[in-house]
Amino acid sequence: MSELRFGFTTGSCSAAAAKAATYMLLTGKTIEKISIETPKGIRFDAEILDCKRAETVTSCCVIKDGGDDPDITTGAHVYAQVSLDDTQSGIWIDGGLGVGRVTKPGLDQPIGNAAINSVPRQMIQKEVAEVAKLCDYQGGLKVIISIPEGEELAMKTFNPRLGIVGGISVLGTSGIVEPMSAEALLKTIAVELNQKKALGMELVPVSPGNYGLDYMRRTYGFDLDASVKCSNFVGDTIAMVKEKAFSGMLLTGHIGKLVKVAGGMLNTHSKYGDCRMEQLRECAELVGASEQIQLRIMECVATEDAVDLLQKEGLAPQVMQMVIERIMKQLKICAGERLQIECMMYSNKHGMLAQSDGAEKMLAKIKKEIER
């Protein structure tokens, strides 16, 4: 099997496009390629496209290549427009079409700034300054980064949840995209937790995803979009919640994910195993289910089917209570003594299946914190 191919971040594309546009503006020459060195120390040879030149402004673009990472921004056109600015010295960087703008605290950039993160800003600054020095230009330069597809792409990212409006973020700390989507997701979870903390929240709602969104909204008036989405990373998320010194965490989720936690799986990805039916069968056995019922549970493909079966047999309440107790045992081991942790487990068809003793009380407090 061949080694996975890395790509280059939107930050690297922005820096390369800005360097090329600056060069064309200050020399009057058109170029088709330019090179930058990423913070990782890897050279990026970028193809320069769609060049437009005028006397005081130049623009061009670099097409984003995310390598073998499943990156939704691959193929996006990252434009840099560089213009002379006689009103000030230095280099001024902002976002244009398709680059999001920050509206909530707790992110890399302050409220009101374009969502061009610190490292990409430093990269743009460095590359543009190098060209200005080479051309002996000491005046001001304005750099506008635009990504025409950005507003549409942003709907497939966490940006709307994070309060970044109007487009995607220009990201990257190493300058390259390594095919490690799990790492990227963990970083996103950390950003969401930082934002909750910056908003003054002491209790944090966490959910693997949006399964049960309508049920939670209808029954508890709680929008799961307000939860930090942990995906499969239950254990890693609890560790981050502890590190950031939250006082409590409420995990809400569908039985299909959470029953794995009952079996000690703190990463619920299927590649690490699948103990769902085994857990349900074992709990059913302990509450008196017949061997026939246990066998039928093991034959179920989806947890919803197993819940249907348990409901018909009148065993669901006892089994679900045992499952939530097992889940809570695992969560408390992971959380330790300083973090209060609660859990709600539901199904799409049957609604709330079981919850820990303090779950509803914590949910009420979380709603108040969000509404503040």
C-alpha positions in Angstrom: 0.0 0.0 0.0 1.5 3.4 -1.0 2.0 6.1 1.6 -0.8 8.6 1.9 -0.2 11.9 0.1 -0.2 15.1 2.2 -1.7 18.4 0.9 -1.4 22.1 1.7 -3.7 24.1 3.9 -5.8 27.1 3.0 -3.2 29.1 5.0 -0.4 27.9 2.6 -2.6 28.6 -0.4 -3.3 32.1 0.9 0.3 32.8 1.5 1.4 31.6 -1.9 -1.3 33.6 -3.7 -0.5 36.7 -1.7 3.2 36.3 -2.4 2.6 35.9 -6.2 0.1 38.9 -6.3 2.6 41.1 -4.4 5.4 40.1 -6.8 3.3 40.9 -9.9 2.1 44.2 -8.4 5.6 45.4 -7.5 7.5 44.1 -10.6 4.9 44.4 -13.3 5.7 40.8 -14.3 3.3 37.9 -14.6 4.3 34.6 -13.1 2.8 31.1 -13.3 4.4 29.5 -10.3 5.8 30.5 -6.9 7.3 28.7 -3.9 6.9 29.2 -0.2 8.3 27.3 2.8 5.6 26.1 5.2 6.1 26.2 9.0 6.6 22.4 8.8 9.7 23.1 6.6 8.2 21.6 3.5 8.4 23.6 0.3 5.1 24.4 -1.5 5.4 24.9 -5.2 2.1 26.6 -6.1 0.6 27.0 -9.6 -0.7 30.6 -10.0 -3.9 31.0 -11.9 -6.4 33.7 -12.9 -4.0 36.6 -12.7 -5.5 40.1 -13.0 -3.2 43.1 -13.0 -3.9 46.8 -12.8 -1.6 49.7 -11.8 -2.3 49.6 -8.0 -3.9 46.2 -7.5 -3.2 42.6 -8.5 -5.0 39.4 -7.8 -4.5 35.7 -8.5 -5.5 32.3 -7.1 -4.2 29.0 -6.0 -6.3 25.9 -6.0 -6.4 24.0 -2.7 -5.1 20.5 -2.8 -5.8 18.6 0.5 -3.8 15.5 -0.6 -5.4 12.2 0.6 -7.1 13.8 3.6 -11.0 13.8 3.2 -10.9 17.6 3.1 -14.0 19.4 1.8 -12.0 22.4 0.8 -10.0 20.5 -1.8 -10.5 22.1 -5.2 -11.5 25.5 -3.7 -10.0 28.6 -5.3 -8.0 30.7 -2.8 -7.6 34.2 -4.1 -5.3 37.0 -2.9 -5.8 40.5 -3.9 -2.9 42.8 -3.1 -3.2 46.6 -3.5 -0.9 49.6 -2.7 -2.0 51.5 0.4 -0.5 54.9 0.8 -2.6 55.7 3.9 -0.5 53.5 6.1 2.8 51.5 6.3 3.1 47.8 6.8 0.9 45.0 5.6 -2.9 44.9 6.4 -4.7 41.5 6.0 -8.4 40.9 5.8 -10.9 38.5 4.4 -13.2 38.9 1.4 -15.9 36.8 -0.3 -16.2 33.3 1.2 -13.9 33.9 4.2 -15.9 33.8 7.4 -16.0 36.5 10.1 -15.9 35.8 13.8 -19.0 36.7 15.8 -18.4 34.8 19.1 -15.6 34.8 21.6 -13.2 31.9 22.3 -11.7 31.5 18.8 -8.3 32.2 17.4 -9.3 35.6 16.2 -11.3 38.3 18.1 -14.9 39.2 17.3 -15.1 41.2 14.1 -12.0 39.8 12.5 -11.9 37.7 9.4 -11.5 34.0 10.3 -7.9 33.9 9.1 -6.0 32.2 11.9 -2.8 33.4 13.5 -0.3 31.1 11.7 -1.8 31.8 8.2 -1.6 35.5 9.0 2.0 35.2 9.9 2.7 33.2 6.8 1.0 35.8 4.6 2.9 38.6 6.4 6.2 36.8 6.0 5.8 36.1 2.2 4.5 39.5 1.3 7.2 41.3 3.4 9.9 39.2 1.6 8.7 40.4 -1.8 8.4 44.0 -0.6 12.0 43.9 0.7 13.2 42.3 -2.5 11.6 45.1 -4.6 12.7 47.8 -2.1 9.1 48.8 -1.5 8.5 50.5 1.9 4.9 51.7 1.5 1.7 50.0 2.8 0.1 46.9 1.3 -3.5 45.6 1.7 -4.0 41.9 1.3 -7.6 40.5 0.9 -8.0 36.7 0.9 -11.2 35.4 -0.8 -12.5 31.9 -1.4 -15.6 32.2 -3.7 -16.9 28.7 -2.8 -16.4 29.4 0.9 -19.9 30.3 1.9 -21.3 27.1 0.5 -18.5 25.0 1.9 -18.9 26.5 5.3 -22.3 24.8 5.6 -20.5 21.5 5.7 -18.2 22.6 8.5 -18.5 23.5 12.2 -18.2 27.2 11.4 -21.9 28.1 11.7 -21.9 26.4 15.1 -18.8 28.3 16.2 -20.3 31.7 15.2 -18.1 32.1 12.1 -20.4 33.6 9.5 -20.2 34.1 5.7 -17.6 31.5 4.8 -14.9 29.1 5.8 -11.8 29.7 7.9 -8.3 30.0 6.7 -6.5 27.5 8.8 -3.3 25.6 9.4 -0.5 25.5 11.9 2.0 23.4 9.9 1.1 24.6 6.5 0.4 21.1 5.3 -2.6 18.8 5.4 -1.7 15.4 6.8 -4.3 12.6 6.2 -5.3 12.4 9.8 -9.0 13.4 10.0 -9.3 12.1 13.6 -6.7 14.6 14.7 -8.5 17.4 12.9 -11.8 16.4 14.6 -10.2 16.4 18.1 -8.8 19.9 17.4 -12.4 21.0 16.5 -13.7 19.5 19.7 -11.1 21.4 21.7 -12.0 24.7 19.9 -15.7 24.2 20.7 -14.9 23.5 24.4 -12.7 26.6 24.4 -15.6 28.6 23.1 -18.0 27.3 25.7 -15.5 28.3 28.4 -15.0 31.7 26.9 -18.8 32.2 27.0 -18.6 31.6 30.8 -20.1 28.1 30.8 -19.2 25.8 33.7 -21.4 22.9 32.6 -20.9 21.6 29.1 -23.4 19.6 27.0 -21.7 16.9 24.8 -23.3 14.6 22.2 -21.9 12.2 19.6 -24.0 13.8 16.9 -27.5 15.1 16.1 -29.4 11.8 16.5 -32.5 12.6 18.6 -32.4 16.3 17.8 -36.1 16.6 17.3 -36.9 14.5 20.4 -34.6 16.6 22.6 -36.0 19.9 21.2 -39.6 18.7 21.6 -39.3 17.1 25.0 -36.8 19.3 26.8 -36.7 22.5 24.7 -33.0 21.8 24.2 -31.3 22.1 20.8 -28.6 19.5 20.3 -26.8 22.0 18.1 -25.8 23.7 21.4 -23.8 20.5 22.3 -20.2 19.9 21.6 -20.1 17.1 19.0 -17.7 14.5 20.2 -18.3 12.0 17.4 -16.7 8.7 18.5 -14.3 10.4 20.9 -16.1 10.1 24.2 -13.0 9.4 26.3 -10.8 12.1 24.6 -13.6 14.6 25.1 -14.0 13.9 28.8 -10.2 14.3 29.2 -10.4 17.7 27.5 -13.4 18.8 29.6 -11.4 17.9 32.7 -8.3 19.7 31.4 -10.3 22.9 30.7 -11.7 22.7 34.3 -15.4 22.5 33.6 -17.4 21.6 36.7 -19.8 19.3 34.9 -20.6 17.5 31.6 -23.8 16.1 30.3 -23.5 13.4 27.7 -26.7 12.9 25.6 -26.9 10.4 22.8 -28.6 7.6 20.9 -28.4 4.1 22.4 -26.5 2.9 19.3 -23.4 4.9 20.4 -23.8 5.0 24.1 -24.4 1.2 24.7 -20.8 0.8 23.5 -19.6 2.9 26.4 -21.4 0.4 28.7 -19.0 -2.1 27.3 -16.0 0.1 28.1 -15.5 1.5 24.6 -14.5 5.1 25.1 -13.8 5.4 21.4 -17.0 4.1 19.7 -15.7 3.8 16.2 -16.7 0.5 14.6 -13.0 -0.3 13.8 -12.4 -0.8 17.5 -15.2 -3.3 17.9 -18.9 -3.6 18.3 -20.3 -4.8 21.7 -23.8 -3.4 21.3 -25.8 -6.6 21.1 -23.5 -8.4 23.6 -24.2 -5.7 26.2 -28.0 -5.8 25.6 -28.0 -9.6 25.7 -26.0 -9.7 28.9 -28.2 -7.1 30.6 -31.3 -8.9 29.4 -30.0 -12.2 30.8 -29.4 -10.6 34.2 -33.0 -9.4 34.4 -34.4 -12.8 33.5 -34.8 -12.9 29.7 -35.1 -16.4 28.2 -32.4 -17.9 26.1 -34.7 -17.5 23.1 -35.0 -13.7 23.7 -31.2 -13.5 24.2 -30.7 -15.2 20.9 -33.1 -12.9 19.1 -31.3 -9.9 20.6 -28.0 -11.2 19.1 -29.7 -11.5 15.7 -30.7 -7.8 15.7 -28.7 -5.6 13.3 -29.7 -2.2 14.9 -30.2 -1.3 18.5 -33.6 0.2 17.7 -34.7 -3.4 16.7 -33.4 -4.8 20.0 -35.3 -2.1 21.9 -38.4 -3.0 20.0 -38.0 -6.6 21.1 -37.3 -5.7 24.7 -40.4 -3.4 24.7 -42.6 -6.2 23.5 -41.3 -8.6 26.1 -41.7 -6.0 28.9 -38.0 -6.0 29.7 -37.0 -2.7 28.3 -37.1 -0.6 31.5 -35.0 -3.0 33.5 -32.5 -3.6 30.7 -32.1 0.1 29.9 -31.6 0.9 33.6 -28.8 -1.6 33.8 -27.3 -0.2 30.6 -27.2 3.4 31.9 -25.7 2.1 35.2 -22.9 0.5 33.2 -22.4 3.6 31.1 -22.2 5.8 34.2 -19.7 3.5 35.8 -17.4 3.9 32.8 -18.0 7.6 32.5 -17.2 8.2 36.2 -14.0 6.2 36.0 -12.9 8.4 33.1 -14.2 11.7 34.7 -12.6 11.2 38.2 -13.8 12.9 41.3 -13.6 16.6 40.3 -15.9 16.4 37.2 -19.6 15.8 37.7 -20.8 13.7 34.8 -24.4 12.8 33.8 -25.9 10.9 30.9 -29.2 10.7 28.9 -29.8 7.8 26.5 -32.6 7.8 24.0 -33.8 6.2 20.8 -35.4 7.8 17.7 -38.5 5.6 18.1 -39.0 5.3 21.8 -37.6 8.5 23.1 -35.8 8.6 26.5 -34.7 5.1 27.4 -32.7 5.8 30.6 -30.9 8.6 32.3 -28.6 9.1 35.3 -30.0 10.6 38.5 -28.8 14.1 38.0 -29.2 14.4 34.2 -32.4 16.5 34.0 -31.2 18.8 36.8 -27.9 19.4 34.9 -29.7 19.9 31.6 -31.9 22.6 33.2 -28.8 24.4 34.5 -27.1 24.2 31.1 -30.2 25.7 29.4 -29.9 28.7 31.9 -26.2 29.1 31.1 -26.9 29.1 27.4 -29.8 31.6 27.7 -27.7 34.1 29.8 
